[in-house]
Amino acid sequence: MSRPSSRFRSRPTIPVLALALALAAAPVLAQEDISKVNGSVSAEAGREYGDLSTVNGSIRIGDRVRAEDAETVNGAIRVGDGAELRNLETVNGGITLGNGVAARSITTVNGAIRAGRNARVGGGVETVSGSIFVDRGGSIEGGVSTVSGGIGLVDTDVGGDIETTNGDVTVGVGSHVRGGLRVRKPNSNWFLVNVNKRTPRIVIGPDAVVEGELVFEREVVLYVHESARTGRISGAEAMPYSSRRAPND
């Protein structure tokens, strides 16, 4: 039997060979996880990571980093400008965000949460013992809650409710809360022994809006600016004011 002509023989073309060689030589790109038990974690600016975690140590995330979860037990989390993450969580430590940070949720137990300008949170912001502050241009799709700690918003949109038990709340100038605001009655099971010894101060600032109901299950001091708008108020009597800042108690 005669052999087939060479012009009909199958062979890779030059572009196909070049592509195969390039794929073989190319490094495998994967998001790097950093996990420790003791020691701090540092994510370099401008890089992409997977999960960042430690047990005893802080987490520092550089500018423009993209990562998945950042979690520690005993330590603070500090996030640089323009970083994008999924969940930020610590137990004993504060969480500080630079400007323009995006995250899905931010949670701590014992520590403060502070977000710079134009922060975007797809879920909620929550702490038990610590304050929460969100600077101008913030957007939080979920709620904002703390048990013992103040809450302060400046020109920030909140999609859910604001809740506290023993903290002051300032819905500052230009802020818009699409849910309600609730100050809960202290539960005798709480470990906060001084929870009943102070009266929370609630301020709804100039041009601020709280669409939902304002419910106060305990005594509070409530100031509402004359340019602000709120839903129905129950459990407290609003004291109107017209100055730039609410009166001192």
C-alpha positions in Angstrom: 0.0 0.0 0.0 1.4 3.3 -1.0 2.1 5.9 1.8 0.0 9.0 1.9 1.4 12.1 0.4 3.3 14.2 2.8 1.1 17.2 2.0 -1.8 15.4 3.7 0.1 14.5 6.9 -1.3 16.1 10.1 1.1 18.5 11.8 0.7 21.4 14.2 0.9 24.8 12.7 3.5 27.3 14.0 0.9 29.4 16.0 -0.4 26.2 17.7 3.1 25.1 18.6 3.9 28.5 20.0 0.8 28.6 22.1 1.5 25.1 23.5 5.1 26.1 24.4 3.9 29.3 26.0 1.3 27.5 28.1 3.8 24.9 29.2 6.3 27.6 30.2 3.8 29.9 31.9 3.8 29.9 35.7 0.6 28.7 37.5 -1.0 31.8 39.0 -2.9 31.2 42.3 -4.0 33.5 45.0 -1.7 33.1 48.0 -3.1 32.2 51.4 -1.3 33.4 54.5 -2.1 31.5 57.7 -0.3 31.7 61.1 -0.9 30.8 64.7 1.4 33.3 66.3 2.6 36.4 64.6 1.3 39.2 62.4 0.2 39.0 58.8 1.2 41.6 56.2 -0.3 41.8 52.7 1.8 43.9 50.3 0.2 46.8 48.4 -1.3 46.1 45.0 -1.2 42.3 45.2 -3.9 39.6 45.2 -4.3 37.1 48.0 -6.6 34.4 49.2 -7.4 34.1 52.9 -5.4 36.1 55.4 -5.5 34.6 58.9 -3.7 34.4 62.3 -4.7 33.6 65.8 -2.4 35.8 67.9 -1.4 38.7 65.8 -2.5 41.7 63.8 -3.3 41.8 60.1 -2.0 44.7 58.0 -3.4 45.0 54.4 -1.7 47.4 52.0 -3.3 49.8 49.5 -5.2 48.4 46.6 -4.9 44.8 47.9 -7.5 42.3 46.7 -8.2 39.4 49.0 -10.8 37.0 50.4 -11.3 36.8 54.2 -9.1 38.5 56.8 -9.5 36.9 60.2 -7.7 37.0 63.5 -8.6 36.2 67.1 -6.3 38.4 69.2 -5.2 41.4 67.1 -6.2 44.4 65.1 -6.9 44.6 61.4 -5.8 47.6 59.4 -6.7 48.0 55.7 -5.2 50.4 53.3 -6.8 52.7 50.7 -8.7 51.1 47.8 -8.5 47.6 49.1 -11.2 45.0 48.2 -12.0 42.1 50.6 -14.8 39.8 51.4 -15.1 39.4 55.2 -13.1 41.2 57.9 -13.4 39.6 61.4 -11.5 39.7 64.7 -12.5 38.9 68.3 -10.2 41.1 70.4 -9.0 44.0 68.4 -10.2 47.0 66.3 -10.7 47.2 62.6 -9.6 50.3 60.7 -10.3 50.9 57.0 -8.7 53.5 54.8 -10.5 55.5 52.1 -12.4 53.7 49.3 -12.3 50.2 50.9 -14.9 47.6 49.8 -15.9 44.6 51.9 -18.8 42.3 52.4 -19.0 42.4 56.2 -17.0 43.8 59.1 -17.3 42.2 62.5 -15.4 42.4 65.9 -16.4 41.5 69.4 -14.1 43.7 71.6 -12.9 46.6 69.5 -13.8 49.6 67.6 -14.5 49.8 63.9 -13.5 52.9 61.9 -14.1 53.3 58.2 -12.6 56.1 56.1 -14.3 58.0 53.3 -16.2 56.2 50.6 -16.2 52.8 52.3 -18.6 50.3 50.7 -19.9 47.4 52.8 -22.1 44.8 51.1 -23.5 43.5 54.4 -23.4 44.7 57.9 -21.0 46.3 60.4 -21.1 44.9 63.9 -19.3 44.9 67.2 -20.3 44.1 70.8 -18.0 46.2 72.9 -16.6 49.1 70.9 -17.6 52.1 68.8 -18.4 52.3 65.1 -17.6 55.4 62.9 -18.2 55.7 59.2 -16.9 58.8 57.4 -18.3 60.7 54.5 -19.5 58.9 51.4 -19.9 55.5 53.2 -22.4 53.0 51.9 -23.5 50.0 54.1 -26.1 47.7 52.6 -26.9 45.9 55.8 -27.3 47.2 59.4 -25.0 48.8 62.0 -25.0 47.4 65.5 -23.2 47.5 68.8 -24.1 46.7 72.4 -21.7 49.0 74.3 -20.2 51.7 72.1 -21.1 54.7 70.2 -22.2 54.8 66.6 -21.3 57.8 64.4 -22.2 58.3 60.7 -21.3 61.3 58.5 -23.0 61.6 55.1 -23.4 57.8 55.0 -26.1 55.6 53.6 -27.3 52.6 55.6 -29.6 50.0 54.0 -30.7 48.3 57.3 -31.3 49.2 60.9 -29.1 50.9 63.5 -29.2 49.1 66.9 -27.5 49.6 70.2 -28.1 49.0 73.9 -25.8 51.3 75.8 -24.2 53.5 73.1 -24.7 57.0 71.9 -25.8 57.3 68.3 -25.2 60.2 65.9 -26.8 60.0 62.5 -24.8 62.9 61.2 -25.2 65.5 58.5 -26.6 64.2 55.2 -26.8 60.5 56.3 -29.7 58.3 55.1 -30.8 55.3 57.1 -33.4 53.3 55.1 -34.2 51.1 58.1 -35.0 52.2 61.6 -33.2 53.0 64.8 -33.6 51.0 68.0 -32.1 51.3 71.5 -32.7 48.0 73.3 -33.5 47.5 76.9 -30.5 46.0 78.7 -30.8 42.3 79.5 -29.8 41.3 83.1 -27.7 38.5 81.6 -25.3 41.0 79.9 -21.9 41.1 81.4 -21.9 44.9 81.2 -22.4 45.8 84.8 -22.6 49.5 84.2 -25.1 49.3 81.3 -28.0 50.8 83.4 -25.9 53.7 84.8 -25.9 56.0 81.8 -28.4 57.5 79.5 -27.6 57.1 75.8 -27.6 60.3 73.7 -29.2 60.1 70.3 -28.7 62.8 67.6 -30.3 63.0 64.2 -28.3 65.7 62.5 -28.9 68.3 59.8 -30.5 66.9 56.6 -30.3 63.4 57.9 -33.0 60.9 57.2 -34.2 57.8 59.2 -37.0 56.3 57.2 -38.0 53.6 59.6 -39.3 53.8 63.2 -37.2 55.0 66.1 -37.9 52.7 69.0 -36.4 53.4 72.5 -36.9 50.6 75.0 -35.0 52.5 77.7 -34.5 56.2 78.6 -32.5 58.2 76.1 -31.8 61.9 75.3 -33.0 62.5 71.8 -32.2 65.5 69.6 -33.6 65.9 66.1 -32.5 68.7 63.8 -35.3 70.8 62.3 -34.1 69.8 58.8 -34.0 66.1 59.5 -36.7 63.6 58.7 -37.6 60.5 60.7 -40.2 57.8 60.9 -42.5 57.4 64.0 -40.8 57.9 67.3 -41.8 55.7 70.3 -40.4 55.6 73.8 -38.8 59.1 73.8 -39.7 62.7 73.1 -37.6 64.4 70.5 -36.0 67.8 71.3 -35.7 69.9 68.1 -32.6 72.0 67.5 -31.5 74.3 64.7 -27.8 74.9 65.4 -25.0 73.1 63.5 -24.4 70.9 66.5 -26.8 69.4 69.0 -26.9 71.1 72.5 -24.7 69.8 75.2 -26.7 67.9 77.9 
